[in-house]
Amino acid sequence: MLNHNLIKLPFYIDTALALEVISTLTQPVCLSGAWSQSTTDVRYDILAGSPTVKIQQQTNHLLVSKNNQSFTPVNITALDWLEQLMLESSNHNYQKPQTETGTTLPAIYGFIGYISYDYGRRLEHISQDTVNDLQLPDVSGGIYYWNFINDNIHEHSYLTFHPLCPNNLRIQVTQLFDFKAQTIDCKTPSINLKTSSNNLKSPPTATQSTVNPAPCLNPFMLTSHFSNETSKASYMRSLFSINTYIKEGDCYQVNFSHRHKANYKGNPAEAFSHLNSSLNTPYSAYLKFDDYEILCFSPERFIKVEGDNIETTPIKGTIRPVSYTHLRAHETKANL
């Protein structure tokens, strides 16, 4: 059984700074919170960058990039191609990375990215009633074989490499964090000025130093208010139609949403780091691609697949009907 290469860093790097460290890599990602954990009480931050394979599907066009070369598989969808790749990797038996105390780290190897709702049109015959004005790919992501992992409970930072991780990438990642350690005085950590006094970390012990990010010189900020792209009249017409569908039995629940937009300046990764520490949602994610970035803060895990078991835990539609009595209204508010 092959082992993962696990390196415990001699200092704890704040996740915001770690995200800055890997910003020079292609397609940096960060999964923060309860990812890969059985409970939302245990929080890890999992970062990666420079995927070994990049995958993108726009409508029926699948593009795969590997070793600086791109090719277009024919007569196969992105999910089918990914399944074939995962089956090839599953032929090898690897031991999960464990710390010196025997704790198994939640390393995430393989595909990290997104699959849009519109990808369902590739799987089922669904009418095309929406306008794809953003022209984003239906599937986009990469195959990652290394992780930077922050144990936010014990304040430990780790680098872990899958046996399939290319050796030149191992060296590059290790040097990135080694260089950051040499250029920052770990014994006298700086304080992130955006962090409230209630969230300040306790002073580092003699054996564990902490590296926090310095104040950002080009901070992220909105340059306009958010505006609703749906008019009130259109919104009310949609609600009327939804109520009609439900009353007539065409459906029992509709997830009705609409889009807001605003202008900004600065680095979206900095916005993610600040919101992630403030909101403390159990499932947060940052994904950076060539010409767009995704920031996600979700209270729910939609789907979990483990072996032959599929678990879905959506929040929508799971709250009991709201009582309009004064007492029960306060109880409902507390539960929400």
N, C-alpha and C positions, 0 to 999 in steps of 0.2 A: 504494500500500500504506500503510495507516494504522499509525502507531506508537503504542506504549504510552507513557504518561506515566510516566517513571522519575525518582525523586528519591533521591539518595544522601544519607542523613542525615550530618551532620558529627560524629556520635558513634555508638558501638556501644551499643545498648540490650540488656541482658540479656533473654532471652526471657521469664523470669518477670515482669519489670517490664513488658515489652510486653503481656503477657497481662493484667496489671493495668490498663494504659492503656485497652485496648479493652473492659474489663469493663462499661463504661457503654453499650456498643452491644448490640443484640439479637443473640442467637445467636452469640456469639463462638466461634471454632474455632481450633485449632492442630494442624498436621501437622508432626511433628518427625522428623528422621532422614534416611532415604534416599528419601523420597517423590519421585517423578518423576525419579529418577536411575538411571543404568545400573549403578552400583556402590554398595554400602553403605559404602564408604570416604569418600564425599563426603556431608557432613551439612549440611542446611539446616533452618531452622525457618520455617514458612509460616503466618502468622496472618491472619485476616479476621474481619469482623463486619458486622452490619446487611445481611443478604442482600437483594438487590433483589426476589427472589421467594422465598416460603416454600412448601414442599410437605410434605404429610403424608397418609398413607393408613393408615386403620384398617379392617381387613377389606376390604370392598368400597367404603368411603366415601373418596373422594379430595377433599382440601381444598387449594386454592391461594390464597395471599394475595399481593397486589401493590398497591402504592400505597395502603396502608391499607384495601384492600377485599378481601373474600374471596368466592370463588365455587367451585362444585362441578361440575367437568366430569363429564359422564355418558358411560357406555359406553366408558370408557378407563381403563387402569391408570396408576399413577404412572410406571412405566418407559416406557410408550408416550408419555405426555405429555411426559416429559423428552426422549425421542428427537425428537419434533416440534420442541421448543424448540431443541435442539442443531442440528438440520438448518437451522432458520431462521438461527441464528448463523453456521453454516458457509458461508453465502453471501457472507460478508465475508472479505476477505483481510487478516490482521493480522500484523505483524512481531512476533516474540517479543522481550521486553525484554532488552536487552544493556547490560552495564556499559561504562565508558569503556575498559576493556582488552579488550573484545570477548567477555567471558564471558556466555553466555546464562543468565539466571536461570530457575529452575524455577517460574515463576508458575503457579498453579493457578486458572483461571477456570472458572466453571460450577458444577455441582452438587457440594457438599460435605455429606456427611451419612452416613446408614447405610441399608442394606437388610437386613432381618433374614432369618434362615433360614425363618421362618414365612411370609415373602412367597412362598416356593415353592408354598404351597398356593393362591395366586392363579393360578399358572402351570400346575400339574399337579394331578391328582386324587390327593391324599394324605389318608389318614385322619387325623382330628383326635384323637390319643391324648393330647396334652399339655394341661395346664391353664394358661391365660393369666392367671395371678393378678396379674401386674404391670400388665396392660392398657396396654402400651406400643404405639405405632404400629408397623406393619410396615415403613413407609418414613417417614423424616423427614429434612429437611435444607433447604438453600436454594441459591439461585443467587448466587454472589459474583463481583463484578467489580473487586475490589481486593485487594492482598496487602501485608502487612508481611513482608519476607523478611530473615532473618538468615543471612549467610554465616559459619558458625561456624569455618571454617578460617582465613579472613583477618580475621575480626572486623569485618565491615562490615554495616550495616543499611540497608535500602532500603524505600521505598514505591513501589508500582507500580500504575497504574490502567489498566484496560481501556478502550478507546474507548467502550464501552457503559455505563460507570460513570456514574451520575447526577452532575451537577455539584455539587449540594448535599451529596452524600455525600463527594465529593472534598474539599470545603472543610472539612467536619466532621472527617474523618480527619486531614487535614493540620494543622488547628488543635489536635487532641488531642495529637499528638506534638510540635508546636511549643510548646504550653503546658507539656508535661512537660519539655522541654529548658530552658525559662525558669525553672522552679521547682526544678530540680536543678542543683547545681554539678558540671558534667561533668568539671571538671579535678581534682576530688578525690573519686573514686568511693567509695561505701560498700562494705563487704564483707558479703556474705551470710553470716551466722554459721553457717548450716547447711552451707556449702560446706567440704569438707575441704581441708587445706593442699596436698594433691596436685593439686587441681583449680583452685587460684587462678590467675587470669589474670595475665600479665606486665603491668607498669605501662604505661599508655597512652603512645604516642609524642606528639610535639609536634603532629602533625597529626591524630591519632586519639584521641578520648577514649572512655571507657567508662562506661556507667551501669549499675550493679548494683542489685538490689532491697535495700531496707533490711529489717531483721528484721520479720517479720509480728507485729502486735500481737494478732491473733486466730488463732494457728496452728492448722492442721488437726491433729486427733488422734482416735484411736479411743477411744471410751468403753466398749467391751466387747470381749471376745475374739471372733474369728471362730467361728461355729458351723456345723456341717454340717447341711444340711436333709435329708440322706439317712441313714437308720439303717444300721448295719453289716450287719444281716440283709438289708435291701433291696438294699444294695450287692452283697453276695455272691450273692444270687439273680439279679441282673442280669448279673453276670459269668458265672454258670453258663449263663444263657440265651444270652449272646453266644457262648460257646465251643460250645454246641450248634449255633447257626446256622452258625458257621464250619465245623465238622466235617461238617455235612450239606450244605454247599455253597450255602446260601442267601445268603451274603455272604462276602467275603474279608477285610474290615476294618471295624471299628466304632470311631467316635470317641466313646467313652463319657465323659461329663462329668456333674458334679453341682454344685449351687450352694452357696456359703457366704455368710453374711451377718454384718454387725457394725454397731453403732451408732457414730456419729461426731459431732463438732462442728467448726466452722470452715469454711473455704472449700475445696471440692474442687479448685479451680484451683491452689491452693497445693500441695496433695498431688501433683497432676500434675507441677508444675514440679520438685518435690523428687525424685520417683521417676524422672522423665525424665532428670535429670542424673545420678542414681545408677545406674540400670539400663543406660542407653545402648543401648537396643534399636533396631534399624534402622527399625522402623515404630511410631511412637507417635502417639496422637491424643487430643485433648480436644475434646469437643462439648458445648455448653451449650444446652439448650432451656428452655422456659418453666418446667417443673416437674420436670425431671430432668437429670442430667449424666452423660456417659460418659467414662471414662478408659480408654485402651487402650494396652497395651505388648506388642507382638507381635514375635517373632523371624522371622516369615515374611510374605511377600506371597502371598496366596492366588491372586489373579487379576490379570493386567495385560493391558489391551486397548490396542493401538496400531495404528491403521488397521484393516487386515483381519486382523491377527495377534492371537491370544489365547494368553497364556502363563500357566501355572499352576505354582507352585513351593512346594507345601505341604511341610512338614517331616514330618507324620504319614505313617508307612509308608515313609519313604525311607532309614532307617538299616538297615544290614546286621544280620542276626541277632546277638544278643549272645553272645559266647563266655564260657563260665564258667570257663575256665582263668585262673589268677592273672595271667599276663602280659597276655593279651588283654583281660581285664576292665579293666585300667588303660588300655589303648589305647582301648577303647570309651568309657570315662569321659571321656578327654581329647577325643575326637571329639564327644561330646555337649555 
